[in-house]
Amino acid sequence: MTAYADDIYGWAMEQAAALRAGNLSALDRENLAEEIESLGRSEFNRLVSFYALIQLHILKWQCQPGHRSASWAISIATHRQHVVEVIGDNPSLKPRLDEAFERAYRQARLDAMRETGLAAATFPATCPFTRDEAMSRPFLYE
């Protein structure tokens, strides 16, 4: 058997084969459990990342009206769709949507400061819009 620490790909393929064959004694239960949990965390982190990109572009939209662009509106729409897909694929994340949205705002605010060069005071410490607003408010570039 391939050791987890030596070759994770080889280890994963062997673990999958052992599971399919019903060879439970061959399973590296501890590392397998950690990898399964990690997979779940990665889906939550994807959700946070998509929310952060939506929030970033909404913040820039609000704070830099003279710089609004079609790409910002497209990014908001695209990442909204990604959020919908992640939730559709992982309905058990629904109880954690508010947590993900709040966590995302910290990153979005930092990114907005870096990208715009505007002072921290420009961007509220807490998100100035709700998750529902972020997911439904129209952003049309003319």
Secondary structure, DSSP 8 states (H G I E B T S, - for coil): ---TTT-HHHHHHHHHHHHHHT-GGG--HHHHHHHHHHHHHHHHHHHHHHHHHHHHHHHHHHH-GGG--HHHHHHHHHHHHHHHHHHHH-GGGGGGHHHHHHHHHHHHHHHHHHHH---GGGS-SS-SS-HHHHHHS-----
